[in-house]
């Protein structure tokens, strides 16, 4: 299936979701995450949602990670290189919302991608094979390519998987899991 068409479709679907539905689905996604065998690690990367894009509210996942006393990393994007730097979330972390609506840490303790063991990934759409599409800038594919081998890649989505396979590029990195509000998808991707 064509990425451009899917991006348009899922942006429209999200745009029509009321905040109450997004909140309910986000809570259900966080609860579903507890079914995964991913909680014995220490370093977790978590994206913070772009509110205007109606992304999954990851504050519920954040509460789970904090309750389990995990090291949580959040990113700051560089739109000139389409790369991200990752910072340890602490009580002193202060956030600013960038021009794209992404909450980012002002500064902090930078952590190398190699240390990260589990990554929660935002996406627009995904298929039953674990292929995913985001906004098209490749931030997460570049980031994931720098992580250690075996990093666990967990997508979160307000919608179910596309049954038709999404076309992939050589640089696209598939998911190991994706969590919707109704189920956990497991993919056979390394």
mmCIF file of the C-alpha atoms, coordinates in Angstrom:
data_MODEL
# 
_entry.id   MODEL 
# 
loop_
_atom_site.group_PDB 
_atom_site.id 
_atom_site.type_symbol 
_atom_site.label_atom_id 
_atom_site.label_alt_id 
_atom_site.label_comp_id 
_atom_site.label_asym_id 
_atom_site.label_entity_id 
_atom_site.label_seq_id 
_atom_site.pdbx_PDB_ins_code 
_atom_site.Cartn_x 
_atom_site.Cartn_y 
_atom_site.Cartn_z 
_atom_site.occupancy 
_atom_site.B_iso_or_equiv 
_atom_site.pdbx_formal_charge 
_atom_site.auth_seq_id 
_atom_site.auth_comp_id 
_atom_site.auth_asym_id 
_atom_site.auth_atom_id 
_atom_site.pdbx_PDB_model_num 
ATOM 1   C CA . UNK A 1 1   ? 0.000   0.000   0.000  1.00 0.00 ? 1   UNK A CA 1 
ATOM 2   C CA . UNK A 1 2   ? 1.258   3.472   -0.860 1.00 0.00 ? 2   UNK A CA 1 
ATOM 3   C CA . UNK A 1 3   ? 2.745   5.416   2.069  1.00 0.00 ? 3   UNK A CA 1 
ATOM 4   C CA . UNK A 1 4   ? 1.466   8.814   0.926  1.00 0.00 ? 4   UNK A CA 1 
ATOM 5   C CA . UNK A 1 5   ? -2.132  7.575   0.792  1.00 0.00 ? 5   UNK A CA 1 
ATOM 6   C CA . UNK A 1 6   ? -1.822  5.909   4.221  1.00 0.00 ? 6   UNK A CA 1 
ATOM 7   C CA . UNK A 1 7   ? -0.375  9.058   5.795  1.00 0.00 ? 7   UNK A CA 1 
ATOM 8   C CA . UNK A 1 8   ? -3.329  11.071  4.523  1.00 0.00 ? 8   UNK A CA 1 
ATOM 9   C CA . UNK A 1 9   ? -5.859  8.435   5.631  1.00 0.00 ? 9   UNK A CA 1 
ATOM 10  C CA . UNK A 1 10  ? -4.528  8.147   9.196  1.00 0.00 ? 10  UNK A CA 1 
ATOM 11  C CA . UNK A 1 11  ? -4.036  11.872  9.664  1.00 0.00 ? 11  UNK A CA 1 
ATOM 12  C CA . UNK A 1 12  ? -7.712  12.307  8.754  1.00 0.00 ? 12  UNK A CA 1 
ATOM 13  C CA . UNK A 1 13  ? -8.802  9.447   11.026 1.00 0.00 ? 13  UNK A CA 1 
ATOM 14  C CA . UNK A 1 14  ? -6.872  10.976  13.931 1.00 0.00 ? 14  UNK A CA 1 
ATOM 15  C CA . UNK A 1 15  ? -8.204  14.458  13.219 1.00 0.00 ? 15  UNK A CA 1 
ATOM 16  C CA . UNK A 1 16  ? -11.725 13.119  13.720 1.00 0.00 ? 16  UNK A CA 1 
ATOM 17  C CA . UNK A 1 17  ? -11.012 11.496  17.100 1.00 0.00 ? 17  UNK A CA 1 
ATOM 18  C CA . UNK A 1 18  ? -12.319 13.436  20.117 1.00 0.00 ? 18  UNK A CA 1 
ATOM 19  C CA . UNK A 1 19  ? -9.896  13.966  23.011 1.00 0.00 ? 19  UNK A CA 1 
ATOM 20  C CA . UNK A 1 20  ? -11.945 11.647  25.273 1.00 0.00 ? 20  UNK A CA 1 
ATOM 21  C CA . UNK A 1 21  ? -11.505 8.765   22.809 1.00 0.00 ? 21  UNK A CA 1 
ATOM 22  C CA . UNK A 1 22  ? -7.761  9.416   22.496 1.00 0.00 ? 22  UNK A CA 1 
ATOM 23  C CA . UNK A 1 23  ? -7.477  9.434   26.312 1.00 0.00 ? 23  UNK A CA 1 
ATOM 24  C CA . UNK A 1 24  ? -9.420  6.162   26.648 1.00 0.00 ? 24  UNK A CA 1 
ATOM 25  C CA . UNK A 1 25  ? -7.426  4.445   23.893 1.00 0.00 ? 25  UNK A CA 1 
ATOM 26  C CA . UNK A 1 26  ? -4.148  5.736   25.389 1.00 0.00 ? 26  UNK A CA 1 
ATOM 27  C CA . UNK A 1 27  ? -5.018  4.284   28.798 1.00 0.00 ? 27  UNK A CA 1 
ATOM 28  C CA . UNK A 1 28  ? -5.958  0.966   27.177 1.00 0.00 ? 28  UNK A CA 1 
ATOM 29  C CA . UNK A 1 29  ? -2.661  0.949   25.228 1.00 0.00 ? 29  UNK A CA 1 
ATOM 30  C CA . UNK A 1 30  ? -0.699  1.512   28.440 1.00 0.00 ? 30  UNK A CA 1 
ATOM 31  C CA . UNK A 1 31  ? -2.590  -1.320  30.157 1.00 0.00 ? 31  UNK A CA 1 
ATOM 32  C CA . UNK A 1 32  ? -2.023  -3.613  27.155 1.00 0.00 ? 32  UNK A CA 1 
ATOM 33  C CA . UNK A 1 33  ? 1.717   -2.864  27.319 1.00 0.00 ? 33  UNK A CA 1 
ATOM 34  C CA . UNK A 1 34  ? 1.831   -4.778  30.601 1.00 0.00 ? 34  UNK A CA 1 
ATOM 35  C CA . UNK A 1 35  ? 1.146   -7.976  28.623 1.00 0.00 ? 35  UNK A CA 1 
ATOM 36  C CA . UNK A 1 36  ? 4.540   -7.681  26.916 1.00 0.00 ? 36  UNK A CA 1 
ATOM 37  C CA . UNK A 1 37  ? 7.663   -9.373  28.217 1.00 0.00 ? 37  UNK A CA 1 
ATOM 38  C CA . UNK A 1 38  ? 9.689   -6.140  28.125 1.00 0.00 ? 38  UNK A CA 1 
ATOM 39  C CA . UNK A 1 39  ? 9.796   -5.025  31.736 1.00 0.00 ? 39  UNK A CA 1 
ATOM 40  C CA . UNK A 1 40  ? 13.121  -6.544  32.866 1.00 0.00 ? 40  UNK A CA 1 
ATOM 41  C CA . UNK A 1 41  ? 15.227  -3.939  31.064 1.00 0.00 ? 41  UNK A CA 1 
ATOM 42  C CA . UNK A 1 42  ? 16.527  -0.652  32.442 1.00 0.00 ? 42  UNK A CA 1 
ATOM 43  C CA . UNK A 1 43  ? 16.725  1.897   29.580 1.00 0.00 ? 43  UNK A CA 1 
ATOM 44  C CA . UNK A 1 44  ? 13.475  2.842   27.816 1.00 0.00 ? 44  UNK A CA 1 
ATOM 45  C CA . UNK A 1 45  ? 12.998  5.498   25.158 1.00 0.00 ? 45  UNK A CA 1 
ATOM 46  C CA . UNK A 1 46  ? 9.582   7.161   25.202 1.00 0.00 ? 46  UNK A CA 1 
ATOM 47  C CA . UNK A 1 47  ? 8.288   9.749   22.761 1.00 0.00 ? 47  UNK A CA 1 
ATOM 48  C CA . UNK A 1 48  ? 6.209   12.615  24.062 1.00 0.00 ? 48  UNK A CA 1 
ATOM 49  C CA . UNK A 1 49  ? 3.067   13.206  21.997 1.00 0.00 ? 49  UNK A CA 1 
ATOM 50  C CA . UNK A 1 50  ? 2.441   16.000  19.535 1.00 0.00 ? 50  UNK A CA 1 
ATOM 51  C CA . UNK A 1 51  ? -0.947  17.123  20.847 1.00 0.00 ? 51  UNK A CA 1 
ATOM 52  C CA . UNK A 1 52  ? -1.983  18.921  17.651 1.00 0.00 ? 52  UNK A CA 1 
ATOM 53  C CA . UNK A 1 53  ? -1.333  15.677  15.693 1.00 0.00 ? 53  UNK A CA 1 
ATOM 54  C CA . UNK A 1 54  ? -3.551  13.748  18.130 1.00 0.00 ? 54  UNK A CA 1 
ATOM 55  C CA . UNK A 1 55  ? -0.868  11.163  18.894 1.00 0.00 ? 55  UNK A CA 1 
ATOM 56  C CA . UNK A 1 56  ? -1.188  8.492   21.583 1.00 0.00 ? 56  UNK A CA 1 
ATOM 57  C CA . UNK A 1 57  ? -0.915  10.141  25.008 1.00 0.00 ? 57  UNK A CA 1 
ATOM 58  C CA . UNK A 1 58  ? 2.190   8.453   26.404 1.00 0.00 ? 58  UNK A CA 1 
ATOM 59  C CA . UNK A 1 59  ? 1.810   9.949   29.894 1.00 0.00 ? 59  UNK A CA 1 
ATOM 60  C CA . UNK A 1 60  ? 0.171   6.671   30.953 1.00 0.00 ? 60  UNK A CA 1 
ATOM 61  C CA . UNK A 1 61  ? 3.159   4.649   29.706 1.00 0.00 ? 61  UNK A CA 1 
ATOM 62  C CA . UNK A 1 62  ? 5.407   7.162   31.444 1.00 0.00 ? 62  UNK A CA 1 
ATOM 63  C CA . UNK A 1 63  ? 3.596   6.490   34.741 1.00 0.00 ? 63  UNK A CA 1 
ATOM 64  C CA . UNK A 1 64  ? 4.153   2.736   34.319 1.00 0.00 ? 64  UNK A CA 1 
ATOM 65  C CA . UNK A 1 65  ? 7.855   3.242   33.585 1.00 0.00 ? 65  UNK A CA 1 
ATOM 66  C CA . UNK A 1 66  ? 8.280   5.561   36.561 1.00 0.00 ? 66  UNK A CA 1 
ATOM 67  C CA . UNK A 1 67  ? 6.399   3.127   38.791 1.00 0.00 ? 67  UNK A CA 1 
ATOM 68  C CA . UNK A 1 68  ? 8.782   0.372   37.716 1.00 0.00 ? 68  UNK A CA 1 
ATOM 69  C CA . UNK A 1 69  ? 11.766  2.662   38.441 1.00 0.00 ? 69  UNK A CA 1 
ATOM 70  C CA . UNK A 1 70  ? 13.160  2.557   34.902 1.00 0.00 ? 70  UNK A CA 1 
ATOM 71  C CA . UNK A 1 71  ? 15.619  4.920   33.221 1.00 0.00 ? 71  UNK A CA 1 
ATOM 72  C CA . UNK A 1 72  ? 13.462  6.893   30.801 1.00 0.00 ? 72  UNK A CA 1 
ATOM 73  C CA . UNK A 1 73  ? 14.942  8.697   27.828 1.00 0.00 ? 73  UNK A CA 1 
ATOM 74  C CA . UNK A 1 74  ? 13.270  11.467  25.845 1.00 0.00 ? 74  UNK A CA 1 
ATOM 75  C CA . UNK A 1 75  ? 14.506  13.041  22.621 1.00 0.00 ? 75  UNK A CA 1 
ATOM 76  C CA . UNK A 1 76  ? 15.332  16.368  21.127 1.00 0.00 ? 76  UNK A CA 1 
ATOM 77  C CA . UNK A 1 77  ? 15.048  16.579  17.324 1.00 0.00 ? 77  UNK A CA 1 
ATOM 78  C CA . UNK A 1 78  ? 17.495  18.254  14.957 1.00 0.00 ? 78  UNK A CA 1 
ATOM 79  C CA . UNK A 1 79  ? 15.536  19.121  11.817 1.00 0.00 ? 79  UNK A CA 1 
ATOM 80  C CA . UNK A 1 80  ? 18.656  20.102  9.855  1.00 0.00 ? 80  UNK A CA 1 
ATOM 81  C CA . UNK A 1 81  ? 20.015  16.524  10.044 1.00 0.00 ? 81  UNK A CA 1 
ATOM 82  C CA . UNK A 1 82  ? 16.740  14.684  10.826 1.00 0.00 ? 82  UNK A CA 1 
ATOM 83  C CA . UNK A 1 83  ? 18.396  13.079  13.839 1.00 0.00 ? 83  UNK A CA 1 
ATOM 84  C CA . UNK A 1 84  ? 17.620  12.959  17.553 1.00 0.00 ? 84  UNK A CA 1 
ATOM 85  C CA . UNK A 1 85  ? 19.620  13.240  20.759 1.00 0.00 ? 85  UNK A CA 1 
ATOM 86  C CA . UNK A 1 86  ? 18.369  11.368  23.824 1.00 0.00 ? 86  UNK A CA 1 
ATOM 87  C CA . UNK A 1 87  ? 18.258  12.699  27.367 1.00 0.00 ? 87  UNK A CA 1 
ATOM 88  C CA . UNK A 1 88  ? 17.645  11.040  30.715 1.00 0.00 ? 88  UNK A CA 1 
ATOM 89  C CA . UNK A 1 89  ? 14.341  12.161  32.167 1.00 0.00 ? 89  UNK A CA 1 
ATOM 90  C CA . UNK A 1 90  ? 14.839  13.475  35.709 1.00 0.00 ? 90  UNK A CA 1 
ATOM 91  C CA . UNK A 1 91  ? 12.810  15.535  38.160 1.00 0.00 ? 91  UNK A CA 1 
ATOM 92  C CA . UNK A 1 92  ? 14.802  18.564  36.961 1.00 0.00 ? 92  UNK A CA 1 
ATOM 93  C CA . UNK A 1 93  ? 14.038  18.070  33.252 1.00 0.00 ? 93  UNK A CA 1 
ATOM 94  C CA . UNK A 1 94  ? 12.352  21.123  31.762 1.00 0.00 ? 94  UNK A CA 1 
ATOM 95  C CA . UNK A 1 95  ? 10.476  20.872  28.485 1.00 0.00 ? 95  UNK A CA 1 
ATOM 96  C CA . UNK A 1 96  ? 9.828   23.302  25.668 1.00 0.00 ? 96  UNK A CA 1 
ATOM 97  C CA . UNK A 1 97  ? 7.506   22.686  22.747 1.00 0.00 ? 97  UNK A CA 1 
ATOM 98  C CA . UNK A 1 98  ? 9.352   23.152  19.451 1.00 0.00 ? 98  UNK A CA 1 
ATOM 99  C CA . UNK A 1 99  ? 7.880   24.763  16.320 1.00 0.00 ? 99  UNK A CA 1 
ATOM 100 C CA . UNK A 1 100 ? 6.462   21.381  15.214 1.00 0.00 ? 100 UNK A CA 1 
ATOM 101 C CA . UNK A 1 101 ? 4.599   20.880  18.489 1.00 0.00 ? 101 UNK A CA 1 
ATOM 102 C CA . UNK A 1 102 ? 7.041   18.301  19.885 1.00 0.00 ? 102 UNK A CA 1 
ATOM 103 C CA . UNK A 1 103 ? 7.742   18.581  23.642 1.00 0.00 ? 103 UNK A CA 1 
ATOM 104 C CA . UNK A 1 104 ? 11.522  18.361  24.067 1.00 0.00 ? 104 UNK A CA 1 
ATOM 105 C CA . UNK A 1 105 ? 13.958  18.576  26.988 1.00 0.00 ? 105 UNK A CA 1 
ATOM 106 C CA . UNK A 1 106 ? 15.789  21.907  27.150 1.00 0.00 ? 106 UNK A CA 1 
ATOM 107 C CA . UNK A 1 107 ? 18.973  20.132  28.157 1.00 0.00 ? 107 UNK A CA 1 
ATOM 108 C CA . UNK A 1 108 ? 20.101  17.363  30.471 1.00 0.00 ? 108 UNK A CA 1 
ATOM 109 C CA . UNK A 1 109 ? 22.192  14.226  30.629 1.00 0.00 ? 109 UNK A CA 1 
ATOM 110 C CA . UNK A 1 110 ? 22.656  12.915  27.091 1.00 0.00 ? 110 UNK A CA 1 
ATOM 111 C CA . UNK A 1 111 ? 22.568  9.123   26.756 1.00 0.00 ? 111 UNK A CA 1 
ATOM 112 C CA . UNK A 1 112 ? 23.974  7.233   23.764 1.00 0.00 ? 112 UNK A CA 1 
ATOM 113 C CA . UNK A 1 113 ? 21.515  5.255   21.619 1.00 0.00 ? 113 UNK A CA 1 
ATOM 114 C CA . UNK A 1 114 ? 23.560  2.109   22.284 1.00 0.00 ? 114 UNK A CA 1 
ATOM 115 C CA . UNK A 1 115 ? 22.345  2.021   25.909 1.00 0.00 ? 115 UNK A CA 1 
ATOM 116 C CA . UNK A 1 116 ? 18.656  1.993   24.985 1.00 0.00 ? 116 UNK A CA 1 
ATOM 117 C CA . UNK A 1 117 ? 16.986  -1.417  25.306 1.00 0.00 ? 117 UNK A CA 1 
ATOM 118 C CA . UNK A 1 118 ? 13.314  -0.704  24.542 1.00 0.00 ? 118 UNK A CA 1 
ATOM 119 C CA . UNK A 1 119 ? 11.928  2.007   22.245 1.00 0.00 ? 119 UNK A CA 1 
ATOM 120 C CA . UNK A 1 120 ? 8.276   3.075   22.156 1.00 0.00 ? 120 UNK A CA 1 
ATOM 121 C CA . UNK A 1 121 ? 7.675   4.391   18.640 1.00 0.00 ? 121 UNK A CA 1 
ATOM 122 C CA . UNK A 1 122 ? 5.067   6.831   17.342 1.00 0.00 ? 122 UNK A CA 1 
ATOM 123 C CA . UNK A 1 123 ? 3.545   6.012   13.961 1.00 0.00 ? 123 UNK A CA 1 
ATOM 124 C CA . UNK A 1 124 ? 0.736   6.864   11.617 1.00 0.00 ? 124 UNK A CA 1 
ATOM 125 C CA . UNK A 1 125 ? 0.074   3.359   10.277 1.00 0.00 ? 125 UNK A CA 1 
ATOM 126 C CA . UNK A 1 126 ? 1.490   -0.166  10.408 1.00 0.00 ? 126 UNK A CA 1 
ATOM 127 C CA . UNK A 1 127 ? 0.757   -3.508  8.842  1.00 0.00 ? 127 UNK A CA 1 
ATOM 128 C CA . UNK A 1 128 ? 0.382   -7.087  10.065 1.00 0.00 ? 128 UNK A CA 1 
ATOM 129 C CA . UNK A 1 129 ? 4.089   -7.720  9.287  1.00 0.00 ? 129 UNK A CA 1 
ATOM 130 C CA . UNK A 1 130 ? 5.367   -4.919  11.539 1.00 0.00 ? 130 UNK A CA 1 
ATOM 131 C CA . UNK A 1 131 ? 6.157   -2.404  8.816  1.00 0.00 ? 131 UNK A CA 1 
ATOM 132 C CA . UNK A 1 132 ? 5.312   1.136   9.877  1.00 0.00 ? 132 UNK A CA 1 
ATOM 133 C CA . UNK A 1 133 ? 5.100   4.629   8.527  1.00 0.00 ? 133 UNK A CA 1 
ATOM 134 C CA . UNK A 1 134 ? 5.532   7.892   10.330 1.00 0.00 ? 134 UNK A CA 1 
ATOM 135 C CA . UNK A 1 135 ? 5.584   11.441  9.033  1.00 0.00 ? 135 UNK A CA 1 
ATOM 136 C CA . UNK A 1 136 ? 8.222   10.644  6.407  1.00 0.00 ? 136 UNK A CA 1 
ATOM 137 C CA . UNK A 1 137 ? 11.364  12.329  7.727  1.00 0.00 ? 137 UNK A CA 1 
ATOM 138 C CA . UNK A 1 138 ? 13.093  9.092   8.816  1.00 0.00 ? 138 UNK A CA 1 
ATOM 139 C CA . UNK A 1 139 ? 13.937  10.247  12.359 1.00 0.00 ? 139 UNK A CA 1 
ATOM 140 C CA . UNK A 1 140 ? 13.120  6.899   13.959 1.00 0.00 ? 140 UNK A CA 1 
ATOM 141 C CA . UNK A 1 141 ? 14.774  4.765   11.265 1.00 0.00 ? 141 UNK A CA 1 
ATOM 142 C CA . UNK A 1 142 ? 18.019  6.747   11.697 1.00 0.00 ? 142 UNK A CA 1 
ATOM 143 C CA . UNK A 1 143 ? 17.726  6.486   15.485 1.00 0.00 ? 143 UNK A CA 1 
ATOM 144 C CA . UNK A 1 144 ? 16.957  2.746   15.480 1.00 0.00 ? 144 UNK A CA 1 
ATOM 145 C CA . UNK A 1 145 ? 19.871  2.053   13.127 1.00 0.00 ? 145 UNK A CA 1 
ATOM 146 C CA . UNK A 1 146 ? 22.206  3.442   15.833 1.00 0.00 ? 146 UNK A CA 1 
ATOM 147 C CA . UNK A 1 147 ? 20.735  1.331   18.642 1.00 0.00 ? 147 UNK A CA 1 
ATOM 148 C CA . UNK A 1 148 ? 22.346  -1.925  19.687 1.00 0.00 ? 148 UNK A CA 1 
ATOM 149 C CA . UNK A 1 149 ? 21.329  -5.106  17.954 1.00 0.00 ? 149 UNK A CA 1 
ATOM 150 C CA . UNK A 1 150 ? 18.283  -6.619  19.598 1.00 0.00 ? 150 UNK A CA 1 
ATOM 151 C CA . UNK A 1 151 ? 16.748  -3.349  20.761 1.00 0.00 ? 151 UNK A CA 1 
ATOM 152 C CA . UNK A 1 152 ? 13.031  -3.966  21.252 1.00 0.00 ? 152 UNK A CA 1 
ATOM 153 C CA . UNK A 1 153 ? 10.879  -1.785  19.008 1.00 0.00 ? 153 UNK A CA 1 
ATOM 154 C CA . UNK A 1 154 ? 7.318   -1.234  20.242 1.00 0.00 ? 154 UNK A CA 1 
ATOM 155 C CA . UNK A 1 155 ? 4.891   0.795   18.180 1.00 0.00 ? 155 UNK A CA 1 
ATOM 156 C CA . UNK A 1 156 ? 1.778   2.321   19.728 1.00 0.00 ? 156 UNK A CA 1 
ATOM 157 C CA . UNK A 1 157 ? -1.296  3.095   17.658 1.00 0.00 ? 157 UNK A CA 1 
ATOM 158 C CA . UNK A 1 158 ? -4.811  4.386   18.093 1.00 0.00 ? 158 UNK A CA 1 
ATOM 159 C CA . UNK A 1 159 ? -5.833  2.068   15.234 1.00 0.00 ? 159 UNK A CA 1 
ATOM 160 C CA . UNK A 1 160 ? -5.509  -1.571  14.191 1.00 0.00 ? 160 UNK A CA 1 
ATOM 161 C CA . UNK A 1 161 ? -2.977  -2.919  11.680 1.00 0.00 ? 161 UNK A CA 1 
ATOM 162 C CA . UNK A 1 162 ? -3.465  -2.631  7.948  1.00 0.00 ? 162 UNK A CA 1 
ATOM 163 C CA . UNK A 1 163 ? -3.975  -6.103  6.485  1.00 0.00 ? 163 UNK A CA 1 
ATOM 164 C CA . UNK A 1 164 ? -2.405  -5.080  3.174  1.00 0.00 ? 164 UNK A CA 1 
ATOM 165 C CA . UNK A 1 165 ? 1.399   -4.866  3.378  1.00 0.00 ? 165 UNK A CA 1 
ATOM 166 C CA . UNK A 1 166 ? 2.920   -1.382  3.451  1.00 0.00 ? 166 UNK A CA 1 
ATOM 167 C CA . UNK A 1 167 ? 5.632   -0.792  0.885  1.00 0.00 ? 167 UNK A CA 1 
ATOM 168 C CA . UNK A 1 168 ? 9.046   -0.549  2.536  1.00 0.00 ? 168 UNK A CA 1 
ATOM 169 C CA . UNK A 1 169 ? 12.346  1.094   1.689  1.00 0.00 ? 169 UNK A CA 1 
ATOM 170 C CA . UNK A 1 170 ? 15.801  -0.328  2.414  1.00 0.00 ? 170 UNK A CA 1 
ATOM 171 C CA . UNK A 1 171 ? 16.182  2.043   5.371  1.00 0.00 ? 171 UNK A CA 1 
ATOM 172 C CA . UNK A 1 172 ? 12.845  1.162   7.011  1.00 0.00 ? 172 UNK A CA 1 
ATOM 173 C CA . UNK A 1 173 ? 13.196  -0.728  10.297 1.00 0.00 ? 173 UNK A CA 1 
ATOM 174 C CA . UNK A 1 174 ? 10.215  -2.912  11.271 1.00 0.00 ? 174 UNK A CA 1 
ATOM 175 C CA . UNK A 1 175 ? 8.623   -3.256  14.700 1.00 0.00 ? 175 UNK A CA 1 
ATOM 176 C CA . UNK A 1 176 ? 8.855   -6.196  17.094 1.00 0.00 ? 176 UNK A CA 1 
ATOM 177 C CA . UNK A 1 177 ? 5.460   -5.310  18.599 1.00 0.00 ? 177 UNK A CA 1 
ATOM 178 C CA . UNK A 1 178 ? 2.657   -2.841  18.166 1.00 0.00 ? 178 UNK A CA 1 
ATOM 179 C CA . UNK A 1 179 ? 0.055   -2.073  20.804 1.00 0.00 ? 179 UNK A CA 1 
ATOM 180 C CA . UNK A 1 180 ? -3.413  -0.836  19.950 1.00 0.00 ? 180 UNK A CA 1 
ATOM 181 C CA . UNK A 1 181 ? -6.179  -0.268  22.461 1.00 0.00 ? 181 UNK A CA 1 
ATOM 182 C CA . UNK A 1 182 ? -7.608  -3.739  21.757 1.00 0.00 ? 182 UNK A CA 1 
ATOM 183 C CA . UNK A 1 183 ? -4.601  -6.012  21.243 1.00 0.00 ? 183 UNK A CA 1 
ATOM 184 C CA . UNK A 1 184 ? -0.871  -6.566  21.133 1.00 0.00 ? 184 UNK A CA 1 
ATOM 185 C CA . UNK A 1 185 ? 0.596   -7.471  17.743 1.00 0.00 ? 185 UNK A CA 1 
ATOM 186 C CA . UNK A 1 186 ? 3.761   -9.572  17.753 1.00 0.00 ? 186 UNK A CA 1 
ATOM 187 C CA . UNK A 1 187 ? 5.966   -9.587  14.667 1.00 0.00 ? 187 UNK A CA 1 
ATOM 188 C CA . UNK A 1 188 ? 8.827   -11.930 13.770 1.00 0.00 ? 188 UNK A CA 1 
ATOM 189 C CA . UNK A 1 189 ? 11.305  -9.126  13.148 1.00 0.00 ? 189 UNK A CA 1 
ATOM 190 C CA . UNK A 1 190 ? 14.778  -9.034  14.590 1.00 0.00 ? 190 UNK A CA 1 
# 
